Amino acid sequence: MPDTLNADAQQPIDELLRRELTRLGWLGVAGFAGGCFLLKLTWGWQSALQWLVQAGLVWAFLCYQTKQRLPLNRADPKAPLYKDLGWANRVTLLRAWLIAAVAGFLFQPWPEGPALAWLPGMLYLLAAVLDRVDGYVARRTGQSSLLGIELDTLFDALGLAIASLLALGYDQVHWSYLLMGTAYYLFHAGILWRNFRGLAVYPLPPALHRRTWAGFQMGFLAVVLWPMIYPPLSTLAGFAFMLPAVLGFLIDWLIVSGRINRQADGVDRRFAQITQFSQVVLQPALRVIVVVTLVMSLLQSGLPPLPVGKLGWMNNVMIGGFILASLMVLLGIAGRYFSLILVSLLGWYYMTNPLLPVDYVLFCSVVWLLLLGTGRFSLWTEDDHWLNGYDGA
């Protein structure tokens, strides 16, 4: 069990927490200084200094936000403070540092070079992976805290906004993707506006898909920041990942603003009917559409899918991957895992083949299966339980 102190010792613990945060803050500054020196070697002083200033400002903001929330470093509102931040919150602060490092690349051209061009995407990918790790560490160490929950949401939202803006700056997504990147802030700005005007704000029922979809958005943005996927594929992928999530935010807004009254007679039944329609009709239909459109795309593009040459063995790997993944998706065997494999294979495939009209349907269908799941008549759906679960619980 984590060490805690009683209420008589709260003031000294407050000071200990501030000191630990200060040390971590300065450690982050030192990391940025070292990063600036390394960037200067290949990127030039002007770009490296701009990176340092932007990253440092975002890091200072995130440290300030953490300091304001230190009184939440407890298991519940009535519990005593933990005596230190704990490893879970330290991992979360490492995520904040990585997000600040990504922010340093804003408003600058995409770095060039075999390693430097990959850096923004890899930094954000690591931050996205750690989003799964910090919760696991908190539950395994027994030091889950209200602070960790607050910081997790804060850093997720800011990271999505920064990565979306960076992807737009690199011309990897359409400007409308900023609706996804800023949806959290627009949603809460709307709530503040309703509070300011004295209008009612209604409770939002919990939903597992919100956390899962946010994770997929992070994964998409990390990949789209790699120097290997470009428009029109990256633009199409942006629309495919964005549309269900933005629709979800819109429905949530209609609920909290009272335009959809979850307490009214029949509303829950209609939501259940929509869910049942999705699981029984829409999601199984998407599985069939994926297989049919994949066959059509391969036939229209011609075989083999990749240029024949010294790497001809890759054709066998790709065709075998398409057959296996599409069969697993059709049968509903770990369909979301194999949808992810299909997305990866299609990204590889479209590097050497143009996007045909049928490919727009194919790619969107695969992404939506990844987000929604394969629905009824699936043979094995344990991947749903893992994606919607909490590691270490």
N, C-alpha and C positions, 0 to 999 in steps of 0.2 A: 504494500500500500504506500502511496506517496506521503511524504511528511507534510503535516499541516500544523498550524499553531492556532491557539484560541484567540478570542476577540481582544484580550488584553495586550496582545503582541502585534496587532495589526499595523501600527505605525512603523515599527522597525522593518516588518516584512515589505511594506510599501517601498521603503527606501532600498531594500535589497533588490527588489524587482527592477526598480529604476536604474540601479547601478549595473545590473546584469544587462539590461537593454542598452544602456549607454556603451558598455564594452562591446556588445555585438554590433552596435551602430558604427563605432570607430573601426571595428574589424572589417565591416563592409566598405567603409571609406578607403581603408588600406587596399582592399581587393580591387576597388575601382582605380586607384592610383596605379597599381601594378598592371591592370588591364589597359589603362591608357598608354603606359610605356610600351607594352607589347604591340598595341594597335598602331602606335606611331611608327614602328619599324616597317610596316607594310602598307599603312593607310595614309600616312602623313600626319604632321602635327595638327593642322587645322581640323581635320575630321576627328582625330583622336580626342582633342580638347573639347570639341562640341559634344562628342559622346560622353566624356567625363562629366561635363556640366549637366547635361540632361539626365544622365543616370543618377548623378549625385542628388539632384533636386527631387527626383521621384523617390529615391531611397530615404531622403530626409522626411518627405511627406509621409511615407509609409511607417517610418519609425515614430513620427509624431502621432499618427493615428493609433499605433500600437500602445504608446505611452498613455494616451487618453483612455484606453480600455484595460489597463492593468488591473483595476479593481475587479474585473471579471475573471481573473485567474483563479477560479474556484469551480468546484463541481456543480454547484447550484447556488441560487441567490442567498441561501441561508447558511451555506457551508463556509468554513474559514478559508483564508487564502492559502494556496500552495506556497511553499517557501522559495521556490524557484520557478522559472518558466517551464521547465520540463523539456524533454527531448522532442516531443511532438510539436510544441510551439517553436522550438529552435529550427526544426525542419520547415515549418511554415514560414519563418522569417528568412530562411534560405531561399524559399520560393519567391518571397518578396524581393530579395536581392537579385535573383535571376530576372524577374519581371522588370526591375529598374534597369538592369543591364540591356534588356531588349529595348526599353524606351530610349536608350542612348542612340539607337540607330534611326530614330524618327527624323524626318525632315532632311535626310541625306540620301544620296544615291545608293543603290544596292552595292555593297562592297564587292570588289572584284578579287579574283584569286582563287586557287583551288581549295583553300581552307577557309579563308575569310568570308567568302560568299555563303558558306554553310552556317556561319556562326549565329546569326539572329534566329534562324529556325531551330538549331540545336539547343540554344539556350532556352527557348520557349518550350521545346519538347521536354527538356529536363524539368522545367517548372511544372508542366502538365503531369509528368510521371510522379513527381513529389506530391501532387495533389492527392494521389491515392495513398501515398506512403504515410503522410502525417496522421491521417485518421487511424491507420493501422497501428502506428506507434502509440498513439494516445490510448487506444483500447487495449493493446497488449501490455502497456506499462501501468494501466489503471489510473492514468492522469488525464482523463478527458476533462475539458474545461469549457466554460462559457466563452472565455477569451479565444480559444481555438476555433470555436464555431463562428464567432464574429470575424476573426481574421481570415478564416477560410473563405467566407462569402466576400469580404472586402477585396482580398487579393485576386480571387477568381474573376470578379467583375472588372477590376482595373486591368488585369492581364488580358482579358478578352477585348477590352476597348483599345489597349495599346497595340496588341497584335493585329486587330482589325484595321486600325489606322495605318500600321506599317505595311500590311498587305495591300491596302489601297494605294499607299505611296509608291509601292513597287509595281503598280498596275496589275496585280494578280487577281483582284476581285473587282466586281462592279461597285460603284459608290453606294448602292442600296444595301450592301452587306453591313454598312455602318449601323443600320437599324438593328442588326443582331448584336454588334459589338457594344452598342450603347443602350440596348433594350432594358437592362437592369436599372440604369440611371433614369431613363425616361419613365419607367414604371414607378420608381420611388419618387420622382419629381411630381408625377401625377397624384400620388398619395399625399405628398406634402401640400400640394395645391388644394386638394379637397379638405385637408385639415385646416388650412388657412382660411378657406371660405366657410368653414363650419359644416361641411357636408359629411355624411356618414361614410366610413370606410369599413367594409365588411370583411370578416375573416376569410382567409384563403385555405381551402382544404389541402392537406398534404398530398403530394403526388410523387411517386418514385421516378417518373420520367424526367423531371426537371434536372436532377443531379446527373443522370445518365446522359441526357442531351448536352448539358454543359461540358461534360467530359469529351464527347465527340466533337463539339465545336473547337475545343482546345487542340485535339488531335488534328483536325482538319487544318487549323491555322498554322500549326507547327509544320505540317507537310507542305502547305502552300508557300511557306517561306523558304523552302529548299530550292536551290537553283537547278531543278530538273523538271518541274511541272510549270507550264506557262499557259496563258490564254490560247485558245478558247476553253481548254479543259478546266483550268483553275477557275475561270468565271462560271462555267456550268456547275462545277462542284460547289462553288459558293452559293449559288441559287438552291441547289439540291439540299444542302445542309441547313440553309437559312429558313426556307419556307415553313417547314413544320414547327421550328422553334419560335419563329415570329408569330405564327398562328396560335401557338400555346400561350405566349405572352398576351396576345389579344384576348383570348378567352379568360385568362386570369384577371385581366383588367376589367372585363365585363362583370366578373364576379365581385371583385373588391369594390367596384363602383356601384354595385346594386342593380345593374342592368340585367344581370342574370341572378335571380334570387334562388340560392341553393336550398332555402327553407320552404319554398313554395311547393304546393302539391304537384307532383308529377315531374318536377325538374330532375331529381335524382334518377327517376325512371328513364327519362329521355337520355340522360348522360349514359346510363347503363346500356340503353339500346344502341347508342352511337358506338360505345366500346365493343358491344357484341357484334355490330356490323363490321367494324374494323377487323376484329379477330376472326370472324367466320367468313367474311366475303373479301374485304380489301386486301388484307395481308396474304391470304392464300392466292388471291388473284395476282398479286405482285410477284409471287414465286413463279407462277406460270409465265408471266410477262417477261421475267428475266431470262428464262430458258429460251423462249421463242425469239426474243429480240437479239439474244446473243448469237443464236444460230443464223439469223438473218444478217447480222452485222458481219460475221465471219464469211458468209457466202458472198455478200456484196463486196467486201474488201478483197476477197480472194485469199487463197492459202498458198504458201505458209504465211502466218501473221507477221513474221519478221523477215527482213531481207536475208536471203540465203548467202552464206559465206563461211568464214571460219567459225562463226558463232552459231552455226545451224542447229546445234544441240539445244539452243534456247527455244527454238520452235517446239521441240518435243516437250520441254518443260512447260511452256505456256499453254499448249494445247491440252496436255495432261492436267494442268492446273484448272483450266476452264471446264473440262469435263467433270473432274472431281468436285470442284466447288459448286458448279451449277446443279449437279446431281444432289449434293448435300442440301443445298438451298431448296430444291424442289421437294425433297423428302422431309424437310424440316428437321434435319439432324445437325444440331449446333449451328443453326441457320445464320445467326448474327456473326459468329466467328468466320464462317465461310463467306458471308457477304463482305466482311472486311478483306478477306483474301481476294475476292472478286474485284473489289474496288482497287486493290493494289495491282492486280494483273491487268485491269483495264487501263490504269494509269501508265503502265509499262507498254501496253498495246498501242495506246494513242500517241506514244512518242514517235512512232514510225508510220502510223495510219491516220488519215484525216477523219474528223468527226462527221459522220453521216447523219441524216435526220433520225434514223432508227437508233443511233447511239445516244441521242439525248434522252429518249424514252428508257433505254437500257440503263444508262448510268443513274438517272434519277430513281428508277425502280430499285436498283441495288442499294443506293444510299438510304432510301426510305425503309427498306427491309432492315438495314443496319440499325436505324433509329427506332423502328416500331417493333421489330421481331417478326417471326414467321407466322404467328397466329395459330389458329386451330389446325387439326389434322397434321400436326408436327410430331415426329417420332421421338425427338429428344431435345428438350429446351433448358437444360441445365445452364447454358450460357446466359439465359435471361436472369436466373437467380444470382449468378456471380456479378453480372453487370449492375443489377439493381441492389445488390447487397452492400454490406460494409465490411471491408477486410478487417480481420482481427476480432470481430464481434463474437 
